[in-house]
Amino acid sequence: MRGEYLPNWRALLDAYICERLRQPFAWGVNDCALFAAGAVLATTGYDPAAELRGSYSTGNQAMRLIRAHGG
């Protein structure tokens, strides 16, 4: 299903954004990169960050992962 939007993707994206608005920022759980990946997951069913979720908990760890994946 990678690359294809779900039929009701607009409603799913709206629900995802509303849900995330109530969540506090947390590295590896609810940060800027995982927010964007979560939007992809909500609208397509594909999670581009599946292997990264929960694998870091600080900004320094996030930066190391970013560098390890090409910046």
All heavy atoms as TSV, in Angstrom:
chain	resi	resn	atom	element	x	y	z
A	1	MET	N	N	0.815	-1.195	0.000
A	1	MET	CA	C	0.000	0.000	0.000
A	1	MET	C	C	0.856	1.254	0.000
A	1	MET	O	O	0.362	2.354	-0.008
A	1	MET	CB	C	-0.907	-0.048	1.214
A	1	MET	CG	C	-1.792	1.135	1.350
A	1	MET	SD	S	-3.310	0.577	2.069
A	1	MET	CE	C	-4.426	1.500	1.135
A	2	ARG	N	N	2.130	1.107	-0.006
A	2	ARG	CA	C	3.056	2.233	0.027
A	2	ARG	C	C	2.793	3.186	-1.141
A	2	ARG	O	O	2.776	2.777	-2.290
A	2	ARG	CB	C	4.474	1.688	-0.034
A	2	ARG	CG	C	5.515	2.723	0.137
A	2	ARG	CD	C	6.875	2.068	0.168
A	2	ARG	NE	N	7.894	3.073	0.295
A	2	ARG	CZ	C	9.143	2.823	0.521
A	2	ARG	NH1	N	9.548	1.583	0.645
A	2	ARG	NH2	N	10.017	3.781	0.626
A	3	GLY	N	N	2.592	4.455	-0.809
A	3	GLY	CA	C	2.409	5.469	-1.835
A	3	GLY	C	C	0.973	5.716	-2.241
A	3	GLY	O	O	0.705	6.602	-3.024
A	4	GLU	N	N	0.043	4.944	-1.733
A	4	GLU	CA	C	-1.359	5.130	-2.076
A	4	GLU	C	C	-2.117	5.659	-0.864
A	4	GLU	O	O	-1.991	5.130	0.230
A	4	GLU	CB	C	-1.985	3.804	-2.511
A	4	GLU	CG	C	-1.375	3.247	-3.768
A	4	GLU	CD	C	-2.007	1.921	-4.146
A	4	GLU	OE1	O	-3.181	1.689	-3.792
A	4	GLU	OE2	O	-1.314	1.122	-4.777
A	5	TYR	N	N	-2.914	6.685	-1.095
A	5	TYR	CA	C	-3.722	7.229	-0.008
A	5	TYR	C	C	-4.924	6.325	0.255
A	5	TYR	O	O	-5.483	5.738	-0.669
A	5	TYR	CB	C	-4.240	8.631	-0.350
A	5	TYR	CG	C	-3.178	9.696	-0.298
A	5	TYR	CD1	C	-2.691	10.279	-1.453
A	5	TYR	CD2	C	-2.678	10.122	0.923
A	5	TYR	CE1	C	-1.718	11.263	-1.399
A	5	TYR	CE2	C	-1.702	11.102	0.991
A	5	TYR	CZ	C	-1.232	11.671	-0.177
A	5	TYR	OH	O	-0.283	12.637	-0.113
A	6	LEU	N	N	-5.307	6.238	1.510
A	6	LEU	CA	C	-6.537	5.545	1.868
A	6	LEU	C	C	-7.721	6.379	1.381
A	6	LEU	O	O	-7.613	7.610	1.250
A	6	LEU	CB	C	-6.596	5.354	3.384
A	6	LEU	CG	C	-5.486	4.475	3.960
A	6	LEU	CD1	C	-5.505	4.517	5.483
A	6	LEU	CD2	C	-5.617	3.051	3.457
A	7	PRO	N	N	-8.856	5.746	1.086
A	7	PRO	CA	C	-9.993	6.484	0.517
A	7	PRO	C	C	-10.434	7.688	1.358
A	7	PRO	O	O	-10.802	8.713	0.803
A	7	PRO	CB	C	-11.105	5.428	0.450
A	7	PRO	CG	C	-10.397	4.128	0.413
A	7	PRO	CD	C	-9.129	4.324	1.213
A	8	ASN	N	N	-10.395	7.583	2.656
A	8	ASN	CA	C	-10.842	8.675	3.535
A	8	ASN	C	C	-9.653	9.383	4.191
A	8	ASN	O	O	-9.733	9.812	5.335
A	8	ASN	CB	C	-11.802	8.135	4.590
A	8	ASN	CG	C	-11.179	7.025	5.425
A	8	ASN	OD1	O	-10.235	6.366	4.999
A	8	ASN	ND2	N	-11.718	6.798	6.605
A	9	TRP	N	N	-8.589	9.561	3.433
A	9	TRP	CA	C	-7.340	10.070	4.008
A	9	TRP	C	C	-7.487	11.453	4.622
A	9	TRP	O	O	-6.835	11.755	5.617
A	9	TRP	CB	C	-6.216	10.042	2.970
A	9	TRP	CG	C	-6.344	11.036	1.850
A	9	TRP	CD1	C	-6.946	10.844	0.651
A	9	TRP	CD2	C	-5.841	12.368	1.842
A	9	TRP	NE1	N	-6.863	11.979	-0.114
A	9	TRP	CE2	C	-6.180	12.933	0.592
A	9	TRP	CE3	C	-5.141	13.149	2.757
A	9	TRP	CZ2	C	-5.846	14.237	0.241
A	9	TRP	CZ3	C	-4.794	14.456	2.405
A	9	TRP	CH2	C	-5.150	14.973	1.153
A	10	ARG	N	N	-8.324	12.296	4.068
A	10	ARG	CA	C	-8.472	13.653	4.624
A	10	ARG	C	C	-9.046	13.609	6.038
A	10	ARG	O	O	-8.558	14.299	6.933
A	10	ARG	CB	C	-9.333	14.515	3.711
A	10	ARG	CG	C	-8.621	14.932	2.452
A	10	ARG	CD	C	-9.467	15.887	1.619
A	10	ARG	NE	N	-8.719	16.356	0.472
A	10	ARG	CZ	C	-8.943	15.968	-0.774
A	10	ARG	NH1	N	-9.900	15.108	-1.047
A	10	ARG	NH2	N	-8.198	16.439	-1.760
A	11	ALA	N	N	-10.054	12.798	6.247
A	11	ALA	CA	C	-10.637	12.662	7.586
A	11	ALA	C	C	-9.642	12.011	8.542
A	11	ALA	O	O	-9.543	12.398	9.711
A	11	ALA	CB	C	-11.931	11.850	7.522
A	12	LEU	N	N	-8.887	11.040	8.043
A	12	LEU	CA	C	-7.875	10.372	8.868
A	12	LEU	C	C	-6.762	11.336	9.261
A	12	LEU	O	O	-6.300	11.328	10.411
A	12	LEU	CB	C	-7.291	9.170	8.117
A	12	LEU	CG	C	-8.262	8.031	7.857
A	12	LEU	CD1	C	-7.666	7.038	6.867
A	12	LEU	CD2	C	-8.645	7.356	9.161
A	13	LEU	N	N	-6.352	12.179	8.333
A	13	LEU	CA	C	-5.308	13.166	8.637
A	13	LEU	C	C	-5.817	14.179	9.652
A	13	LEU	O	O	-5.102	14.519	10.604
A	13	LEU	CB	C	-4.847	13.863	7.358
A	13	LEU	CG	C	-3.761	14.920	7.524
A	13	LEU	CD1	C	-2.495	14.313	8.136
A	13	LEU	CD2	C	-3.445	15.576	6.183
A	14	ASP	N	N	-7.039	14.628	9.481
A	14	ASP	CA	C	-7.621	15.572	10.428
A	14	ASP	C	C	-7.676	14.971	11.829
A	14	ASP	O	O	-7.297	15.617	12.809
A	14	ASP	CB	C	-9.019	15.971	9.961
A	14	ASP	CG	C	-9.626	17.053	10.820
A	14	ASP	OD1	O	-8.954	18.077	11.061
A	14	ASP	OD2	O	-10.776	16.876	11.272
A	15	ALA	N	N	-8.112	13.732	11.936
A	15	ALA	CA	C	-8.193	13.064	13.233
A	15	ALA	C	C	-6.803	12.896	13.840
A	15	ALA	O	O	-6.620	13.086	15.046
A	15	ALA	CB	C	-8.874	11.702	13.082
A	16	TYR	N	N	-5.819	12.545	13.015
A	16	TYR	CA	C	-4.448	12.383	13.494
A	16	TYR	C	C	-3.906	13.700	14.052
A	16	TYR	O	O	-3.334	13.741	15.141
A	16	TYR	CB	C	-3.554	11.871	12.365
A	16	TYR	CG	C	-2.096	11.893	12.707
A	16	TYR	CD1	C	-1.558	10.971	13.596
A	16	TYR	CD2	C	-1.241	12.851	12.167
A	16	TYR	CE1	C	-0.217	11.001	13.934
A	16	TYR	CE2	C	0.092	12.881	12.495
A	16	TYR	CZ	C	0.602	11.952	13.380
A	16	TYR	OH	O	1.929	11.981	13.719
A	17	ILE	N	N	-4.091	14.771	13.313
A	17	ILE	CA	C	-3.593	16.077	13.763
A	17	ILE	C	C	-4.275	16.485	15.068
A	17	ILE	O	O	-3.606	16.939	16.009
A	17	ILE	CB	C	-3.781	17.143	12.672
A	17	ILE	CG1	C	-2.831	16.850	11.501
A	17	ILE	CG2	C	-3.533	18.547	13.218
A	17	ILE	CD1	C	-3.090	17.684	10.265
A	18	CYS	N	N	-5.579	16.315	15.155
A	18	CYS	CA	C	-6.300	16.665	16.393
A	18	CYS	C	C	-5.800	15.843	17.572
A	18	CYS	O	O	-5.646	16.367	18.676
A	18	CYS	CB	C	-7.800	16.473	16.197
A	18	CYS	SG	S	-8.538	17.712	15.119
A	19	GLU	N	N	-5.527	14.567	17.339
A	19	GLU	CA	C	-5.006	13.709	18.408
A	19	GLU	C	C	-3.621	14.182	18.856
A	19	GLU	O	O	-3.338	14.271	20.045
A	19	GLU	CB	C	-4.915	12.270	17.909
A	19	GLU	CG	C	-4.264	11.325	18.891
A	19	GLU	CD	C	-3.920	9.983	18.264
A	19	GLU	OE1	O	-4.568	9.599	17.278
A	19	GLU	OE2	O	-2.975	9.345	18.754
A	20	ARG	N	N	-2.757	14.490	17.920
A	20	ARG	CA	C	-1.386	14.896	18.245
A	20	ARG	C	C	-1.320	16.249	18.917
A	20	ARG	O	O	-0.402	16.516	19.684
A	20	ARG	CB	C	-0.511	14.891	16.984
A	20	ARG	CG	C	-0.170	13.514	16.514
A	20	ARG	CD	C	0.783	12.906	17.498
A	20	ARG	NE	N	0.538	11.484	17.592
A	20	ARG	CZ	C	0.979	10.724	18.557
A	20	ARG	NH1	N	1.670	11.224	19.543
A	20	ARG	NH2	N	0.719	9.451	18.572
A	21	LEU	N	N	-2.276	17.112	18.658
A	21	LEU	CA	C	-2.293	18.429	19.306
A	21	LEU	C	C	-2.367	18.309	20.821
A	21	LEU	O	O	-1.913	19.188	21.535
A	21	LEU	CB	C	-3.477	19.257	18.796
A	21	LEU	CG	C	-3.336	19.859	17.414
A	21	LEU	CD1	C	-4.664	20.467	16.968
A	21	LEU	CD2	C	-2.236	20.890	17.376
A	22	ARG	N	N	-2.946	17.225	21.297
A	22	ARG	CA	C	-3.109	17.025	22.740
A	22	ARG	C	C	-1.938	16.280	23.374
A	22	ARG	O	O	-1.921	16.081	24.585
A	22	ARG	CB	C	-4.405	16.265	23.002
A	22	ARG	CG	C	-5.649	17.059	22.628
A	22	ARG	CD	C	-6.908	16.332	23.051
A	22	ARG	NE	N	-7.197	15.176	22.200
A	22	ARG	CZ	C	-7.961	15.208	21.114
A	22	ARG	NH1	N	-8.507	16.335	20.744
A	22	ARG	NH2	N	-8.191	14.119	20.414
A	23	GLN	N	N	-0.984	15.865	22.584
A	23	GLN	CA	C	0.136	15.072	23.093
A	23	GLN	C	C	1.354	15.968	23.326
A	23	GLN	O	O	1.682	16.800	22.482
A	23	GLN	CB	C	0.511	13.972	22.107
A	23	GLN	CG	C	-0.626	13.027	21.769
A	23	GLN	CD	C	-1.126	12.278	22.982
A	23	GLN	OE1	O	-0.346	11.833	23.799
A	23	GLN	NE2	N	-2.432	12.165	23.102
A	24	PRO	N	N	2.063	15.774	24.421
A	24	PRO	CA	C	3.275	16.573	24.656
A	24	PRO	C	C	4.421	16.100	23.758
A	24	PRO	O	O	4.456	14.940	23.324
A	24	PRO	CB	C	3.592	16.280	26.126
A	24	PRO	CG	C	3.002	14.949	26.394
A	24	PRO	CD	C	1.772	14.852	25.524
A	25	PHE	N	N	5.339	16.990	23.500
A	25	PHE	CA	C	6.535	16.650	22.738
A	25	PHE	C	C	7.336	15.621	23.514
A	25	PHE	O	O	7.516	15.737	24.732
A	25	PHE	CB	C	7.392	17.903	22.527
A	25	PHE	CG	C	8.645	17.645	21.733
A	25	PHE	CD1	C	8.651	17.795	20.368
A	25	PHE	CD2	C	9.808	17.229	22.366
A	25	PHE	CE1	C	9.807	17.555	19.630
A	25	PHE	CE2	C	10.967	16.983	21.650
A	25	PHE	CZ	C	10.957	17.144	20.279
A	26	ALA	N	N	7.812	14.600	22.828
A	26	ALA	CA	C	8.664	13.589	23.452
A	26	ALA	C	C	9.534	12.964	22.374
A	26	ALA	O	O	9.017	12.425	21.391
A	26	ALA	CB	C	7.834	12.519	24.138
A	27	TRP	N	N	10.845	13.056	22.544
A	27	TRP	CA	C	11.763	12.463	21.576
A	27	TRP	C	C	11.456	10.971	21.414
A	27	TRP	O	O	11.250	10.264	22.389
A	27	TRP	CB	C	13.214	12.631	22.025
A	27	TRP	CG	C	13.720	14.029	21.943
A	27	TRP	CD1	C	13.992	14.854	22.993
A	27	TRP	CD2	C	14.014	14.767	20.759
A	27	TRP	NE1	N	14.430	16.062	22.541
A	27	TRP	CE2	C	14.457	16.040	21.163
A	27	TRP	CE3	C	13.940	14.484	19.405
A	27	TRP	CZ2	C	14.829	17.023	20.251
A	27	TRP	CZ3	C	14.318	15.461	18.491
A	27	TRP	CH2	C	14.756	16.713	18.924
A	28	GLY	N	N	11.413	10.521	20.164
A	28	GLY	CA	C	11.203	9.110	19.867
A	28	GLY	C	C	9.761	8.648	19.976
A	28	GLY	O	O	9.452	7.497	19.693
A	29	VAL	N	N	8.873	9.557	20.378
A	29	VAL	CA	C	7.460	9.222	20.533
A	29	VAL	C	C	6.585	10.226	19.794
A	29	VAL	O	O	5.740	9.857	18.985
A	29	VAL	CB	C	7.062	9.186	22.030
A	29	VAL	CG1	C	5.581	8.890	22.190
A	29	VAL	CG2	C	7.904	8.174	22.787
A	30	ASN	N	N	6.786	11.503	20.084
A	30	ASN	CA	C	6.004	12.574	19.462
A	30	ASN	C	C	6.917	13.776	19.228
A	30	ASN	O	O	6.900	14.738	19.981
A	30	ASN	CB	C	4.813	12.962	20.355
A	30	ASN	CG	C	3.879	13.927	19.668
A	30	ASN	OD1	O	3.657	13.840	18.469
A	30	ASN	ND2	N	3.328	14.852	20.427
A	31	ASP	N	N	7.741	13.657	18.204
A	31	ASP	CA	C	8.635	14.754	17.832
A	31	ASP	C	C	8.352	15.144	16.378
A	31	ASP	O	O	7.444	14.589	15.754
A	31	ASP	CB	C	10.109	14.369	18.053
A	31	ASP	CG	C	10.526	13.113	17.310
A	31	ASP	OD1	O	10.126	12.929	16.142
A	31	ASP	OD2	O	11.265	12.305	17.885
A	32	CYS	N	N	9.090	16.089	15.845
A	32	CYS	CA	C	8.788	16.610	14.515
A	32	CYS	C	C	8.889	15.537	13.420
A	32	CYS	O	O	8.025	15.456	12.547
A	32	CYS	CB	C	9.653	17.816	14.181
A	32	CYS	SG	S	11.418	17.550	14.420
A	33	ALA	N	N	9.909	14.701	13.463
A	33	ALA	CA	C	10.069	13.667	12.440
A	33	ALA	C	C	8.969	12.616	12.544
A	33	ALA	O	O	8.392	12.206	11.532
A	33	ALA	CB	C	11.436	13.012	12.561
A	34	LEU	N	N	8.663	12.191	13.754
A	34	LEU	CA	C	7.637	11.164	13.918
A	34	LEU	C	C	6.236	11.720	13.689
A	34	LEU	O	O	5.331	10.983	13.287
A	34	LEU	CB	C	7.751	10.512	15.290
A	34	LEU	CG	C	9.033	9.693	15.487
A	34	LEU	CD1	C	9.052	9.044	16.862
A	34	LEU	CD2	C	9.216	8.659	14.392
A	35	PHE	N	N	6.062	13.024	13.881
A	35	PHE	CA	C	4.785	13.644	13.542
A	35	PHE	C	C	4.536	13.515	12.047
A	35	PHE	O	O	3.459	13.095	11.611
A	35	PHE	CB	C	4.760	15.114	13.966
A	35	PHE	CG	C	3.498	15.814	13.541
A	35	PHE	CD1	C	2.349	15.679	14.289
A	35	PHE	CD2	C	3.475	16.581	12.400
A	35	PHE	CE1	C	1.163	16.303	13.899
A	35	PHE	CE2	C	2.303	17.214	11.997
A	35	PHE	CZ	C	1.151	17.074	12.746
A	36	ALA	N	N	5.541	13.859	11.246
A	36	ALA	CA	C	5.400	13.769	9.787
A	36	ALA	C	C	5.203	12.316	9.348
A	36	ALA	O	O	4.348	12.021	8.509
A	36	ALA	CB	C	6.621	14.375	9.107
A	37	ALA	N	N	5.989	11.413	9.917
A	37	ALA	CA	C	5.850	9.996	9.570
A	37	ALA	C	C	4.478	9.472	9.992
A	37	ALA	O	O	3.878	8.647	9.292
A	37	ALA	CB	C	6.954	9.183	10.226
A	38	GLY	N	N	3.973	9.950	11.105
A	38	GLY	CA	C	2.654	9.557	11.565
A	38	GLY	C	C	1.549	10.012	10.623
A	38	GLY	O	O	0.551	9.320	10.438
A	39	ALA	N	N	1.739	11.172	10.022
A	39	ALA	CA	C	0.771	11.657	9.035
A	39	ALA	C	C	0.753	10.741	7.815
A	39	ALA	O	O	-0.311	10.436	7.272
A	39	ALA	CB	C	1.097	13.089	8.636
A	40	VAL	N	N	1.927	10.291	7.393
A	40	VAL	CA	C	2.002	9.334	6.282
A	40	VAL	C	C	1.293	8.040	6.676
A	40	VAL	O	O	0.498	7.485	5.907
A	40	VAL	CB	C	3.468	9.065	5.873
A	40	VAL	CG1	C	3.558	7.938	4.852
A	40	VAL	CG2	C	4.120	10.333	5.335
A	41	LEU	N	N	1.569	7.551	7.878
A	41	LEU	CA	C	0.933	6.325	8.363
A	41	LEU	C	C	-0.590	6.470	8.408
A	41	LEU	O	O	-1.322	5.588	7.954
A	41	LEU	CB	C	1.478	5.970	9.746
A	41	LEU	CG	C	0.839	4.784	10.451
A	41	LEU	CD1	C	1.005	3.508	9.638
A	41	LEU	CD2	C	1.435	4.619	11.844
A	42	ALA	N	N	-1.060	7.585	8.930
A	42	ALA	CA	C	-2.500	7.801	9.063
A	42	ALA	C	C	-3.204	7.848	7.711
A	42	ALA	O	O	-4.339	7.397	7.593
A	42	ALA	CB	C	-2.772	9.092	9.837
A	43	THR	N	N	-2.546	8.364	6.697
A	43	THR	CA	C	-3.205	8.566	5.406
A	43	THR	C	C	-2.950	7.459	4.390
A	43	THR	O	O	-3.658	7.368	3.392
A	43	THR	CB	C	-2.783	9.914	4.786
A	43	THR	OG1	O	-1.356	9.940	4.634
A	43	THR	CG2	C	-3.231	11.073	5.649
A	44	THR	N	N	-1.934	6.626	4.643
A	44	THR	CA	C	-1.605	5.571	3.670
A	44	THR	C	C	-1.571	4.173	4.272
A	44	THR	O	O	-1.642	3.191	3.541
A	44	THR	CB	C	-0.227	5.820	3.017
A	44	THR	OG1	O	0.801	5.657	3.997
A	44	THR	CG2	C	-0.145	7.193	2.379
A	45	GLY	N	N	-1.379	4.081	5.577
A	45	GLY	CA	C	-1.194	2.788	6.212
A	45	GLY	C	C	0.251	2.324	6.218
A	45	GLY	O	O	0.578	1.294	6.791
A	46	TYR	N	N	1.144	3.090	5.609
A	46	TYR	CA	C	2.578	2.772	5.564
A	46	TYR	C	C	3.321	3.648	6.567
A	46	TYR	O	O	3.126	4.860	6.588
A	46	TYR	CB	C	3.133	2.999	4.154
A	46	TYR	CG	C	4.631	2.974	4.094
A	46	TYR	CD1	C	5.323	1.779	4.260
A	46	TYR	CD2	C	5.355	4.137	3.877
A	46	TYR	CE1	C	6.707	1.750	4.224
A	46	TYR	CE2	C	6.738	4.118	3.830
A	46	TYR	CZ	C	7.408	2.925	4.000
A	46	TYR	OH	O	8.778	2.896	3.966
A	47	ASP	N	N	4.167	3.054	7.380
A	47	ASP	CA	C	4.927	3.796	8.387
A	47	ASP	C	C	6.393	3.905	7.968
A	47	ASP	O	O	7.157	2.956	8.123
A	47	ASP	CB	C	4.837	3.112	9.740
A	47	ASP	CG	C	5.458	3.928	10.860
A	47	ASP	OD1	O	6.007	5.018	10.587
A	47	ASP	OD2	O	5.382	3.477	12.013
A	48	PRO	N	N	6.808	5.057	7.433
A	48	PRO	CA	C	8.195	5.210	7.008
A	48	PRO	C	C	9.196	5.266	8.156
A	48	PRO	O	O	10.397	5.174	7.934
A	48	PRO	CB	C	8.188	6.531	6.221
A	48	PRO	CG	C	7.049	7.297	6.793
A	48	PRO	CD	C	6.018	6.260	7.182
A	49	ALA	N	N	8.710	5.381	9.383
A	49	ALA	CA	C	9.600	5.476	10.544
A	49	ALA	C	C	9.409	4.311	11.511
A	49	ALA	O	O	9.787	4.410	12.675
A	49	ALA	CB	C	9.372	6.801	11.267
A	50	ALA	N	N	8.871	3.218	11.033
A	50	ALA	CA	C	8.572	2.084	11.915
A	50	ALA	C	C	9.798	1.646	12.703
A	50	ALA	O	O	9.712	1.395	13.909
A	50	ALA	CB	C	8.013	0.923	11.101
A	51	GLU	N	N	10.949	1.572	12.054
A	51	GLU	CA	C	12.146	1.097	12.754
A	51	GLU	C	C	12.744	2.132	13.696
A	51	GLU	O	O	13.580	1.796	14.534
A	51	GLU	CB	C	13.210	0.643	11.755
A	51	GLU	CG	C	13.767	1.768	10.893
A	51	GLU	CD	C	14.735	1.267	9.839
A	51	GLU	OE1	O	14.384	0.328	9.138
A	51	GLU	OE2	O	15.840	1.846	9.757
A	52	LEU	N	N	12.315	3.366	13.593
A	52	LEU	CA	C	12.858	4.421	14.441
A	52	LEU	C	C	12.030	4.689	15.695
A	52	LEU	O	O	12.550	5.201	16.688
A	52	LEU	CB	C	12.995	5.720	13.652
A	52	LEU	CG	C	13.915	5.672	12.440
A	52	LEU	CD1	C	13.892	7.002	11.714
A	52	LEU	CD2	C	15.321	5.292	12.842
A	53	ARG	N	N	10.756	4.357	15.650
A	53	ARG	CA	C	9.865	4.663	16.782
A	53	ARG	C	C	10.370	3.993	18.054
A	53	ARG	O	O	10.608	2.796	18.092
A	53	ARG	CB	C	8.443	4.217	16.487
A	53	ARG	CG	C	7.807	5.055	15.420
A	53	ARG	CD	C	6.362	4.665	15.181
A	53	ARG	NE	N	5.866	5.356	14.005
A	53	ARG	CZ	C	5.477	6.622	13.981
A	53	ARG	NH1	N	5.490	7.339	15.084
A	53	ARG	NH2	N	5.058	7.180	12.867
A	54	GLY	N	N	10.556	4.797	19.089
A	54	GLY	CA	C	11.011	4.285	20.373
A	54	GLY	C	C	12.486	3.949	20.438
A	54	GLY	O	O	12.964	3.467	21.455
A	55	SER	N	N	13.222	4.235	19.372
A	55	SER	CA	C	14.648	3.876	19.367
A	55	SER	C	C	15.552	5.002	19.863
A	55	SER	O	O	16.761	4.830	19.914
A	55	SER	CB	C	15.078	3.450	17.956
A	55	SER	OG	O	15.046	4.553	17.070
A	56	TYR	N	N	14.968	6.138	20.226
A	56	TYR	CA	C	15.745	7.249	20.786
A	56	TYR	C	C	14.872	8.011	21.764
A	56	TYR	O	O	13.652	7.975	21.676
A	56	TYR	CB	C	16.271	8.165	19.679
A	56	TYR	CG	C	15.207	8.790	18.812
A	56	TYR	CD1	C	14.735	10.065	19.069
A	56	TYR	CD2	C	14.666	8.097	17.729
A	56	TYR	CE1	C	13.756	10.639	18.274
A	56	TYR	CE2	C	13.693	8.664	16.929
A	56	TYR	CZ	C	13.240	9.929	17.200
A	56	TYR	OH	O	12.266	10.501	16.422
A	57	SER	N	N	15.517	8.680	22.707
A	57	SER	CA	C	14.740	9.411	23.714
A	57	SER	C	C	15.338	10.776	24.054
A	57	SER	O	O	14.854	11.441	24.960
A	57	SER	CB	C	14.606	8.574	24.990
A	57	SER	OG	O	15.883	8.261	25.501
A	58	THR	N	N	16.387	11.173	23.309
A	58	THR	CA	C	16.991	12.493	23.524
A	58	THR	C	C	17.276	13.147	22.173
A	58	THR	O	O	17.344	12.473	21.139
A	58	THR	CB	C	18.325	12.400	24.298
A	58	THR	OG1	O	19.296	11.760	23.471
A	58	THR	CG2	C	18.156	11.647	25.613
A	59	GLY	N	N	17.481	14.441	22.207
A	59	GLY	CA	C	17.848	15.162	20.995
A	59	GLY	C	C	19.169	14.699	20.422
A	59	GLY	O	O	19.330	14.604	19.202
A	60	ASN	N	N	20.136	14.410	21.280
A	60	ASN	CA	C	21.441	13.926	20.803
A	60	ASN	C	C	21.310	12.584	20.094
A	60	ASN	O	O	21.931	12.358	19.048
A	60	ASN	CB	C	22.439	13.818	21.956
A	60	ASN	CG	C	22.911	15.172	22.424
A	60	ASN	OD1	O	22.901	16.144	21.676
A	60	ASN	ND2	N	23.332	15.256	23.675
A	61	GLN	N	N	20.512	11.689	20.642
A	61	GLN	CA	C	20.299	10.392	19.990
A	61	GLN	C	C	19.594	10.582	18.639
A	61	GLN	O	O	19.928	9.907	17.667
A	61	GLN	CB	C	19.457	9.478	20.885
A	61	GLN	CG	C	20.180	9.011	22.114
A	61	GLN	CD	C	19.262	8.274	23.075
A	61	GLN	OE1	O	18.036	8.427	23.041
A	61	GLN	NE2	N	19.856	7.465	23.949
A	62	ALA	N	N	18.650	11.499	18.587
A	62	ALA	CA	C	17.956	11.782	17.335
A	62	ALA	C	C	18.932	12.301	16.283
A	62	ALA	O	O	18.899	11.868	15.125
A	62	ALA	CB	C	16.835	12.794	17.565
A	63	MET	N	N	19.817	13.200	16.679
A	63	MET	CA	C	20.797	13.738	15.728
A	63	MET	C	C	21.742	12.649	15.220
A	63	MET	O	O	22.092	12.631	14.052
A	63	MET	CB	C	21.603	14.877	16.368
A	63	MET	CG	C	20.805	16.149	16.532
A	63	MET	SD	S	20.047	16.742	14.988
A	63	MET	CE	C	21.474	17.027	13.978
A	64	ARG	N	N	22.136	11.726	16.080
A	64	ARG	CA	C	22.986	10.622	15.630
A	64	ARG	C	C	22.267	9.767	14.595
A	64	ARG	O	O	22.849	9.358	13.592
A	64	ARG	CB	C	23.430	9.772	16.828
A	64	ARG	CG	C	24.605	10.396	17.582
A	64	ARG	CD	C	25.252	9.388	18.528
A	64	ARG	NE	N	24.436	9.095	19.691
A	64	ARG	CZ	C	24.399	9.821	20.802
A	64	ARG	NH1	N	25.138	10.902	20.908
A	64	ARG	NH2	N	23.620	9.465	21.803
A	65	LEU	N	N	20.986	9.503	14.819
A	65	LEU	CA	C	20.205	8.731	13.846
A	65	LEU	C	C	20.060	9.479	12.522
A	65	LEU	O	O	20.166	8.886	11.450
A	65	LEU	CB	C	18.825	8.412	14.411
A	65	LEU	CG	C	18.737	7.244	15.355
A	65	LEU	CD1	C	17.372	7.185	16.019
A	65	LEU	CD2	C	19.020	5.942	14.626
A	66	ILE	N	N	19.816	10.773	12.610
A	66	ILE	CA	C	19.692	11.585	11.398
A	66	ILE	C	C	20.987	11.535	10.593
A	66	ILE	O	O	20.981	11.318	9.384
A	66	ILE	CB	C	19.315	13.042	11.751
A	66	ILE	CG1	C	17.868	13.077	12.259
A	66	ILE	CG2	C	19.490	13.974	10.556
A	66	ILE	CD1	C	17.474	14.391	12.904
A	67	ARG	N	N	22.119	11.703	11.268
A	67	ARG	CA	C	23.411	11.645	10.582
A	67	ARG	C	C	23.657	10.251	9.993
A	67	ARG	O	O	24.161	10.126	8.887
A	67	ARG	CB	C	24.532	12.016	11.545
A	67	ARG	CG	C	24.603	13.485	11.829
A	67	ARG	CD	C	25.860	13.842	12.638
A	67	ARG	NE	N	25.691	15.122	13.261
A	67	ARG	CZ	C	25.473	15.324	14.565
A	67	ARG	NH1	N	25.470	14.308	15.401
A	67	ARG	NH2	N	25.318	16.525	15.038
A	68	ALA	N	N	23.304	9.206	10.734
A	68	ALA	CA	C	23.513	7.840	10.272
A	68	ALA	C	C	22.666	7.506	9.036
A	68	ALA	O	O	23.029	6.625	8.260
A	68	ALA	CB	C	23.199	6.848	11.388
A	69	HIS	N	N	21.574	8.240	8.858
A	69	HIS	CA	C	20.689	8.011	7.714
A	69	HIS	C	C	20.870	9.073	6.625
A	69	HIS	O	O	19.972	9.277	5.811
A	69	HIS	CB	C	19.241	7.926	8.175
A	69	HIS	CG	C	18.934	6.668	8.904
A	69	HIS	ND1	N	19.111	6.528	10.267
A	69	HIS	CD2	C	18.493	5.479	8.463
A	69	HIS	CE1	C	18.792	5.309	10.618
A	69	HIS	NE2	N	18.405	4.644	9.539
A	70	GLY	N	N	21.989	9.750	6.626
A	70	GLY	CA	C	22.301	10.664	5.527
A	70	GLY	C	C	21.999	12.129	5.759
A	70	GLY	O	O	22.138	12.953	4.870
A	71	GLY	N	N	21.573	12.490	6.975
A	71	GLY	CA	C	21.377	13.906	7.287
A	71	GLY	C	C	19.977	14.400	7.108
A	71	GLY	O	O	19.072	13.724	6.756
